[in-house]
């Protein structure tokens, strides 16, 4: 499996959410509450963002570079006017925002979800809760096998790098 296939599986998982969960979800265009973080990502995902940027038309690159001139402040480096400027290439953590996920901590299984989406927990089935431990394991194994594996890349640094391409 490659990173694009993993991204597609998460997208398919989200699309398969029940109609009730979709109605209750607050994750819609314009909501960027989860984007006020300073993230770093694995090199495999940074390479996906680089590849996406390199494939853009010249005018699209210029437009993004102009948008990225403004300081990000407390927000994600790629958040522009409350929208993700690299949405198609966004990292896995961003693709899972808004979904309910389960994980183990000290042998106890926990479920977490965005506080804005807590009402969804009342309508979700166990099949609609993402296994975060499994997802992280898959991503970590992909990173280990990635040829340009290196330290995690802060998104702020990646944005600066892309501005200079």
C-alpha positions, 0 to 999 in steps of 0.5 A: 500500500502506498500513501495515496492508497492510505489517504483514499481509505480514510476518505472512503471511511469518512464517506461511509459514515451514516447519514445521521453522523454526517448531519451532526458533523460540524466539519464543513467548509469554513470550519478551521477550529482544528487548524490552529496548531503547529504540526510536523509530519513524516517525510513521506507526507511532506514529499506528497505535499511537495509533489502536489505543489510541483504539479500545479500550474505556474499561476496556481503556484504564484497564487499560493506563494502570494497567500503564504506571504502572510504570517501563519500566526497560531494557525497551520502554515497552510491555512489561508482565509480559514481554508486549507491551501493544500487540501488535496495533499493535506496530511493524514492527521488533517484527513482524520479530523472530525472523525471519532477514533479509538486508541489504547492507553494503558490497556484501556480502549478510549474513544475521542472526537472533536468536541464540536462533534460529540453529538455524533457519538450517539449515532455512530456504530463501532464500524464508524470509529476509526482505529487510530492505533492501526492507522498510526502503525501503518503510517509509521511502517510506510515512513520506515520504508520511505527512501527519503526518511528523515526527521519529522518536518514542521509544516511551517518549514515546508511552507517556506521551502515551497515558497522558494521553489 
